[in-house]
Amino acid sequence: MGGVFHAAILFLVAAGLQVVFGVQKIFNLACGSFYALGAYTGVSAVGYFTGHGGPPALFIVPLVAGGLAVGLVGILVERGLLRFVYDRDETFQLLLTFALVLMLEDLVRMTWGTAPVSTGGLYLIYGQARVLGATVPVYNLIVIGASLAIALGIGWLLTRTAFGRIIRAAADNREMAEALGVDMRWVYVRVFTLGTMLGTLGGALVIPATAAMSEMGIELIVEAFAVVVIGGLGSMRGAFVGALVVGVLRSVAISAYPELEMLLIYLIVIAVLIWRPRGLFGAAVA
Amino acid sequence: MRTPVALAVLGLAVLVLPLVAPPYYVTLMLPFMAYGVILLGLNLLFGYTGLVSFGHALFIGIGAYTGAVLTTKLGVRHMELILPAAALAAAVVAAPVGALCVRYVKIYFGMLTLAFGMVFYTFLLKFYRLTGGDEGMRMLRPYLLGREWTGFSKVDYLVGPYYYFSLAVLVLATLVMWRIVGSPFGLCLKTIRDNPLKAESLGVSVARHRWYAFMISAVYAGVGGALLAPPTGNVDPTLAYWTHSGNIVFMVLLGGFSSFFGPLLGAFAFIFLQDTVMSVFPYWRLIFGAVLAFIVIFAPGGLMGLFARRPPVEVSGA
């Protein structure tokens, strides 16, 4: 079950990566940094809330609010940096997001220091439950449920709303969508902010279960990367399945063969890239 | 015509540097020379063949760990043996890895190289008994030219014999790379970068040439990695981490990837700028991220591009 919890978090970050790649064709290395940013903001928001007499049982409210709010930096990043490189070679786009990784990592260190920070004992505040013979913190179940709900919500957004149709059209053929009167600048801002918010929310939700560390972003990006490669770049269903594969395999490997943990995942990534570079659900729309 | 003069002046300056400069700055030149070798190789892949590797730190790690294993476990202390061994180890790994990676271009090539790099990183981290885990391994002071240099303190050794040894390796690596990019083989690589379809139809085997370029750049990274280890006396898994791969691509871009000497300038600027920034402000990544963003957006030609009056042009190479 620990694996499913991890998968739920991974899905959020990977979904952010996918939606940005699907529409803007930018592989955003900084999605892990957004995750770290969300985690630290979550800790601060919860600390502020409980420090000002908020009931600890409601800590999830400032946690989510903080995680979503800090996702708005996506607007800044898109308008301030990314919009200059849409016409460039993807190498330069990749390197620009790497620049973001460097900057955000030190911004986090400057703001919150280098020591790990955590929310303290709030993780088990909702108690534990028995599921399929295993004892699971109720908080994990809440996050898994929330992640499922978000997955369904994204599916609904993409397939049933006008904005979703625009996103899919833009992912398929940018020029045609633009010619039909879609203001691409506006779409890009919104899509990138959506992607950023998914990442920061993922970071905020993971934080009651683990401490926030400044390296958490650059470590998560390689896992999210594994998820999208296995699932297929740009595909939402791929992100969902890939996150489950990576999350569960990792927790199985940790208990069975600790040495193989991530090694196994990277070997799968390589196998997928070689045999089926499109991934399991590749070449689909965002 | 001005280039040979500039090179002669620079060469003279580098030769007399240990005699006039404080040892601190001389020791900063050591990573510069090691990275110089690495970046010359990386740019064969990036600038000349058009493939961006995000896992090149894999080969730096292989070179550095080869040196550490040879000196501490196998009792081989001669640098003249360590460097070929590092090159060989890198080539042995690069042959299958490269053969798989060069089938892809652009983002897929970058992702596949990143995955291979992380496999090696995880191996170094998890197989504690073989590799020392996250603490890494010690790299004993290597013998140079068959001599042990016992009378030398660590600093004297580094700013003296080791400095000139590294310099000799860098010069040799530069001359060899100069011949490579100027050869018909180098021209084939540029053709492949600019128009793979045309290259293929002209009878140039695209996959094979990319594979050769991958192998050569891996060998350069292996040698550079082995050179990188002795000054710190220690090797650890972060050498093979993906951010290290990102940093070396950054260095190439900083100097200018479309010029032969750009990567060397990039390594030099990166190391001395990092040292300067860190001495006044601990958050060097913040500054460097901003620098990288600036270069990507406004000056894709790098420092060399800023010096050149016209937009960055190809070095003729001959």
Interface residues (C-beta under 8 A of the other chain):
Chain A: F27 L29 L81 F84 V85 R88 E90 T91 F92 L94 L95 L96 F98 A99 L100 V101 L102 M103 L104 E105 D106 L107 R109 M110 I218 V222 F225 A226 V229 L233 P258 E259 L260 E261 M262 L263 Y266 L267 V269 I270 L273 I274 P277
Chain B: V52 F54 L100 Y104 K106 I107 Y108 G110 M111 L112 L114 A115 F116 M118 V119 T122 F123 K126 F127 W242 T243 G246 V249 F250 L253 Y283 W284 R285 L286 F288 G289 A290 L292 A293 V296 I297 P300
